[in-house]
Amino acid sequence: MVRERIIETKSGIQEEFAVQVYESMMRRLRDKGWMETQSIIRSGINGGHALEIGPGPGYLGLEWLSKTDGSTLSAVEISSEMIRAAQKNAKEYGLESRIVYVKGDAQQIPFENNSFDGVVSNGSLHEWSNPQRVFDEIHRVLKPGGKYFISDLRRNMNLLLKAFMKCMTKPKEIKPGLISSINASYTLEEIASLLDKSQLRQSSVKKTFIGLEITGRKSG
């Protein structure tokens, strides 16, 4: 039996120390080559102007920019501290001219209709207070034919895998946050139900080793 979701946060990671700890984890994932950059590119989001929802310290979007030609990225982040970290990292990558970070809530994405060739998000879905509304917003800001890639953890992952992830996750200060994120994440069935009520009802949803992956394109 799958345990009930335990809401983790609706306001992102705001405290400076927590941001530093989270950034350390994400930097390690980048250095190990464990980010989902290639999965995003394989999904067809391989250029143009993309939107990232919940970029955190920015590594995923920056890796995507570094591996795609002529691409630009806008990113919506709810945490001011995360934006500061991401802007610092964009300068280190030398990509600050190709990316803009905007403070905002994904329930009301601060961009016009039909603005983006692609929308990506990794690891923030479980924090969205109203996923159905965010799905509708993604549909709104995508250009006709635009593609999306959304991935996150899955609450009903194998218990041994969950224990292994906790053991391997560094720094140690992030371990409680990993568990709370897993407990706040969705099952495939829950996400399929939410998508079916949204403008992204034609999505493909599949299980991955540790989570879920949602892909599709806006018709038209």
Secondary structure, DSSP 8 states (H G I E B T S, - for coil): ---------SS---SHHHHHHHHHHHHHHHHHT-SSHHHHHHTT--SSEEEEES-TTSHHHHHHHHTSTT-EEEEEES-HHHHHHHHHHHHHHT-GGGEEEEE--GGG-SS-TT-EEEEEEES-GGG-S-HHHHHHHHHHHEEEEEEEEEEEEBTT--HHHHHHHHHH-SSGGGHHHHHHHHHH-B-HHHHHHHHHTSTTTT-EEEE-SSEEEEEEE---
